[in-house]
């Protein structure tokens, strides 16, 4: 785990632009169409090497494999866990709509945008004991990343994996007696993946957007009720992280990546203690989104625990406008003056690859972020 000891380091949240031909292969696999396995594996290896070089060229210090071998940051878990089935939703099944509170006021907006549909025609349910079966896929992922890193100069490398609470969000329980038992079962299964990533020599990034955005789909809960709900999921994650050193873990969270009003997102202040409870020494939080940018002020009231690093998003997915480097620098300096320059890294709100309008925009945002980090370094270190 690195600190910004002599300059502001740069990183990002995970998903990077996929080459169009590889994206088509993923789409075909998801749709159940045949894909040549050898050709797919070869293209993934090539794409990993490409995105590694591209990240470094853009000025990123702490990099990953771009998640190019995964069709989706969360969908991949369906392929690595057994005990699930896809079926039609029943009338009494709990709906997982991450904009449920917003939809009450902005119903016309959501109804006019089919891409903002919150209910799936078919949904995934746990129908038997969970078991991790993704060893081969994970081994290939690690092997491809190591190959892509060969001969490259970078500060650190990380691989993302999904949190139990986010898996639970879209894989509903039809097997275990209660939420706690189900979450522990997910954590026990995913522990194998978490541990293998760290043992391979990489930082483990836990992706858990549903810690904040679960507030939207649990739309009838009060804040105290939701805090109790969320804490159970944090406890399950920590169970999954058992025996893994906190300085090997990054925790990324956000308020969901859908483009919309976000008026009724839960405030960071209401859950920051739960975020800090996660056994991770690096904390990546959405902070450039205009609904949440003001929450740098939370750190004037809440002390960042000793030894932890904060990675605020300083470029975002909510707009295709490429942020100006000086604006990025201003954001970084603001955080540095509160929590200490060595405890701040530049990051993104979410995975930019699938969430901005074009790959060129994503890469341009990274270049702007690197330049902004250089400007902030000059202001904070005088060089």
N, C-alpha and C positions, 0 to 999 in steps of 0.2 A: 504494500500500500504506500502510495506516494503522497507527499504534501507539496504545496506550492512554496518550497523553501526559499527559492531565489527568483521565481517568476510565477505568474499565474499560468497554471497548466490547463489544458483544454481536453475535453472529452465529449461524449454524447450519450443519448439514451438507448440506442440499440439498432433499430431497423434502418437500413440504408436502401437506396434505390436498387432494384433488381433489373438486370438486363431484360429487355422485352421477351427474348426467346426463352429465358429461364422462367420468367413469370408465366408464360403460356404453358410451360411444362407443369408448373405447380397447379395452375388452374385446371389443367386436364386431369391431374391426379385427384384433385378435390372433387371433380365432377364424375370420377369413376371411369374416365377414358384411359385406354392403354398408353403407357409411356415406356420407352426403351430405358430400362434401368441402368445399363452401362453408359448410355449417352447422357442420361440425367446426372449420374454421379460425376462424370467427366466435366460436365458444364458447371456443376456446383463448385468443383475444385478450382476451375478457371475463374469463376466469379469471385470466390473468396480471395484469391490472389489479387484480382483486379481491385476489389474494394479496400484491401489492406493498403495497396500502393496509393490509391486515391485519397484515403484518409490522411496518410502521411504527407502527401503533396498539398493537401488543403491546410496543413498546419496542426492537425490533431495529435496530441501526445499519448493519450490513453485510448486504445482502439479495440475493435472487435471484428468479428467475421461478417458484420452487416446483417446477420440472420438470413443470408441469402439462400441457405439450404432449407429454410422453413417457409411454408406457404403463408404463415401468419404467426405472430408472436405467441398467441395462445392456442391456436388450433393444433399446433404440433403435438401438444400433450395427449390428444386423442390417439395418436399413433404410438405413444410411448407408455400408455397405461392400458391394462386390460380390465375388464369388468364394466364396460360401458356399452350402451346400445343407443341407436338413433330411432326415435319414434315420434308420432304425432303428439303434440301437447294435449293434455286433458284440460277440461274447463277449470278445474280447481288447482292446476299447476301454477306455482308462483312465477309471475312474469319478471323478466330481468331487463327492465328498460332504464338505461342509465340517464335518461332525461325525463323521468316520470314527473318530477316536481316542476320542471320547466314547462312540460307539456300542458299543465293545467292553465297557465297563462298564455302560452304561445302555441296553442293547438293548431291554429290555421297554418302556422309556419311549418310544423312538423308534418301535418297531413299533406301539404303541398310538395313535400320532398320525400319521395319513396325511399331514397337512400338512408333516411333517418328512421326507418321502420325498426321498432324495438322488439317486436315479437317474431320469432322464427316460425315458419310453417312446420318445420320439423325441429325437434330439440334432442339434446343428448342427455341421457340419464344413466346413473350408476345402477346397474342391475345385478351386481355380484361383487365378491371381494376384490379389492383393488390390488394390483400387482404391477410393478415396473417391468416393462418388457422392451424398453427402448435401448438396450445396451448396444446393439449393433449400430443404430442410428447415431447415438451419442459418440461412440468410438470413431465413426466416420467424421462426425462434426469436429471432434478434437484433432483428428489426423489432418483434415483439410486445413484447419486453422494454423496448426504448427507448420505445415508445408508453406502456407502463404506468408508466414512471418519470417521464414528463412532469409537471412541476409538483409533484413529491413531494420531500420533504426527507429525505435519508439521507446516510450517510457514504461508503459505497462500494457497488458492485454487482458481483456475480460470476455466472458461468455455469459449471455443472459439465460435465465430460466424463470419459469412462472411460479408465482406464489400459490399456496393452497387455497387462500380465500378467493383469488381470481379464477382459479380452476372451478371452484364451487359455484361461482357466479353463473357459468354457462353449462356446467355439467351437474344436473340436479340429482339429488339423493333419492333413490328408490330402493335402497338396500339396507343402510345402516340405521340403527334405532333413533338417532338424534343428530343434530348438527355437530356436536362436539366429537362424537365417535367418527362421523364422516370426515371431518377436518383432520383428525389425527391419522386416519387411514390414508388420506391424500398426502399428508406430510411424511408419513412413513414411506410411502411409495416414492415420492419425489426426493427424499433424502439421498437415495442412491445416485441420482443425477447431480444434486448439489455437491455431494462429496467428491464425485468423480471429476468434476470440473476443477475443483481446487487441487486435487491430487495430481491433475495434469499440469499444474503450474500456472493456472490462470486465476484471475479474480473472478469470483462468482457475482453476477448481478441478478438480484431478485426483482422481477417486474411485478408490481402490485398496484395497478391503477384502481382496483376496486376497493382499496382501503378508503379513499375519499369518495369515489363515485358510487359506491354502494349506498351512500346516503340518498342518492336520487331514486334508486329503484326500491329501497325500503322506505317508501314515501310516507308511510303513516307513523313512523317513529319520531319521537322527540329526540333532542340532542343527548340527554342522559341515556335513553334507551339505545340509541345508535352507538354511543361510546361503548356500552357493554357488549353489543353485537360485534363491533370492530375489535375490541380487545380480545375476544375469543379467537378471532382470526389471526391476530398478531401472536397470540400464545401458540397457536398451531404452527405458524411459520417458524417461530423460535424452536419448537420441537423438531421441525424438519431441518433446522440449522445446527442441531446439537452436534458437539464434537468438531465443529468447524470454527476456526479462529475468526473473531469479528473483524480483524484487519484484513481478512481475505474476502470480505463480503461488501458489496455495494447494494444499497436498497433504492430502487427507483419507484416513485409514485407520482400520480397526477390525477386530474379530475376527468379522465376519459378524453379521448382524442376526437370526439365528434365535433363538427363545426356547428355551433349553435349558440344560444344566448348564455347558458351557464349562470343565469341569474340566481338560481337557487342552490348552487354548490355549497357544500358545508365549508365554513371558514377554516383556514389552516389553524387558527388559534384554538379551535375546538378539538383538534386531533393531534396537535404537534407532540404532546407527551406520548401518545401511542406510537407515533412514527419513531420517536427517539428510543422507544422501548425495544425496537427490533435489534437483534444481535448483528449489527452491521456498523462498521466504523466510517463508511462513506454513505452520505445521504443525498440523493438526487431528487429535487422537487421542482415541479413546474412553477415558473416565476415570471416568465415573459408574457404569458397570456394576459390581455388587458383586464380580465376579471380578477386576476390574482397577483399582478405585479406589485400592488401596494403592500403585499404581505411580508415584504422585507422588514416591515416595522415589528413583526412578531419577534424578531431576534433582538429587538431592543428590550423586550420583556422576558424572553426565554433564553437562558444561557446555553450555548452549544456545549455539550459535555466535552471535557478534556479528551483529546485524542481523536475526536471525530472531525471529518471533513464535510463541508457542505458544498454541493454542486447545484447551484440555482440555475434554472433554465434562463439563459440570456438571449437565446433566439428561439422562435416558436413555430409551431405548425399551424397556428390559427390564422396566419396570413401568408400570402405568397410574396408580400413585400420583403425584400432583403434588408434586414436591419442595418443601420449605419454603424460602423465600427466605434464611433465615439459614443453612441447611445449604449452599445454593449459595454464599453469601458466604464461608462458612468454607473451602470448597474453593478458591475464587478467591484468598483471602488466603494460603492455604497455598502455592500456586504462586508468588504474587507475592513472598513472603518469600524464596523460593529463587532465582528467575530474574529478579526485578525487576518491579515493577508495570507498567512501560511495555511489557513484553514478553508480557503476558498478556491474552487476550480470553476472554470467556465463550462457550462453544459447546455443541453437542449431541453425543451419542455417535454418532448416525447420523441419517438422514433420518426425522423423527418421523411424517410424514404417513401412510405406509402401514404403520407398525409399532406404533402404539399403538391402543388399542381404539376410539377415537372422535376425530373432528376437534376437538371441544370440549376434549378432554384435551390434545391437541397444543398448541392455542393457549394453554391455561391454563399449560402448562409454560413456554412462551415468556414469558408475563407474569411468572411466578415467577422466571425467569432474569433478566429485566430488573430486577426489584425486588432480587434478590440482588446484581446488579452495582452497583446504587445503594448497597446496604448496604456492599459491599466497598469502593467508592469512598470512602464516608464514613470507613471505618476506615483506609484506606491514605493518603488525602489530607487527612483531617480536615475534610471538607466534604460 
